[in-house]
């Protein structure tokens, strides 16, 4: 059984930074693609970023390009999301997810394993 646990969320002022972590238990993250999604109140859950097992492929939503960075430490079975220059519109619950494929997908339905989410609130 795969369990994903996010941490690192919180309240930050606009322009600030946060680093989210997603720790896996049960099975390792390798060799599967991992991703971060987010869901703002009253809105659908949307893809933020994803990373392949080899780290050679990363993909970002246009809204976070240049500000967010995804990375993974397969030895520590952890995926990270570094978020810089945060904006109020980044406020959401952030979820990490794992595929059973090496390919990154922007479709949440391609990810069978999910964490419980961590709240990120950016004040203006």
C-alpha positions in Angstrom: 0.0 0.0 0.0 1.4 3.4 -1.0 1.0 6.3 1.3 1.9 9.8 0.5 2.2 12.5 3.2 2.6 16.2 2.3 4.0 18.8 4.6 5.4 22.3 4.5 2.3 24.3 3.8 1.3 27.4 5.7 0.6 31.1 5.6 3.0 33.3 3.7 2.9 36.9 2.4 2.9 37.6 -1.3 6.4 37.4 -2.6 7.5 34.9 -0.1 8.6 31.3 -0.4 7.6 27.8 0.8 8.9 24.4 0.3 6.5 21.5 0.2 7.6 17.9 0.8 5.8 14.7 -0.1 7.1 11.6 1.7 6.2 8.1 0.5 5.9 5.0 2.5 4.9 1.5 1.6 6.8 1.5 -1.7 9.4 3.7 -3.2 8.8 6.6 -5.5 11.1 5.2 -8.1 10.5 4.4 -10.9 7.3 6.3 -11.2 6.3 9.8 -12.3 5.3 12.1 -9.5 3.3 15.3 -9.6 1.8 18.2 -7.6 -1.7 19.3 -8.1 -3.6 22.1 -6.3 -7.2 22.9 -5.6 -8.5 26.4 -4.7 -11.8 26.8 -2.9 -14.7 26.3 -5.2 -12.5 25.3 -8.1 -11.3 22.1 -9.8 -8.1 20.4 -8.9 -5.4 21.4 -11.4 -1.9 20.2 -12.4 0.9 22.3 -11.1 4.1 20.3 -12.0 5.4 16.8 -12.5 8.7 15.0 -12.7 9.8 11.7 -14.3 11.7 9.1 -12.4 15.0 10.0 -14.0 14.5 13.8 -13.3 15.1 14.3 -17.0 11.6 15.4 -17.7 9.7 18.1 -15.7 6.6 19.9 -16.7 5.0 23.0 -15.3 1.7 24.8 -15.5 2.1 28.1 -17.2 1.0 29.9 -14.1 3.9 28.7 -12.1 6.8 28.5 -14.6 9.8 30.4 -13.4 8.5 30.5 -9.8 8.1 26.8 -8.8 10.6 24.0 -9.0 9.9 20.3 -8.5 12.6 17.8 -7.4 12.9 14.4 -6.0 15.1 12.3 -3.8 14.5 8.7 -4.7 16.8 7.5 -1.9 14.7 9.4 0.6 11.5 8.6 -1.2 10.6 12.3 -1.1 9.4 14.8 -3.7 9.7 18.5 -3.1 8.0 21.6 -4.4 10.0 24.8 -4.0 7.6 27.8 -4.4 9.1 31.2 -4.8 7.5 34.6 -5.4 4.2 33.4 -4.2 1.0 35.2 -5.2 -2.4 35.3 -3.6 -3.7 33.2 -6.5 -1.4 30.4 -5.5 -3.6 29.9 -2.4 -4.9 26.3 -2.5 -4.6 22.9 -1.0 -1.6 21.2 -2.6 -1.6 17.5 -3.3 1.2 15.2 -4.4 0.4 12.2 -6.5 2.1 9.1 -8.0 1.6 7.4 -11.2 2.2 3.7 -12.1 4.0 4.9 -15.2 7.3 6.7 -15.9 5.5 9.4 -17.9 4.4 12.7 -16.5 0.7 13.4 -17.1 -1.3 16.6 -16.4 -4.5 14.6 -16.0 -5.3 13.8 -12.4 -7.1 10.6 -13.4 -3.8 9.1 -14.4 -2.6 9.2 -10.8 -4.0 6.4 -8.6 -2.1 7.4 -5.4 -2.7 10.7 -3.6 -1.7 12.4 -0.4 -4.1 14.1 1.9 -3.1 17.6 0.9 -1.5 20.6 2.6 -2.9 24.1 2.8 -1.0 27.0 1.3 -2.3 30.4 1.9 -0.7 33.5 0.4 -1.8 36.9 1.8 -1.6 40.1 -0.2 
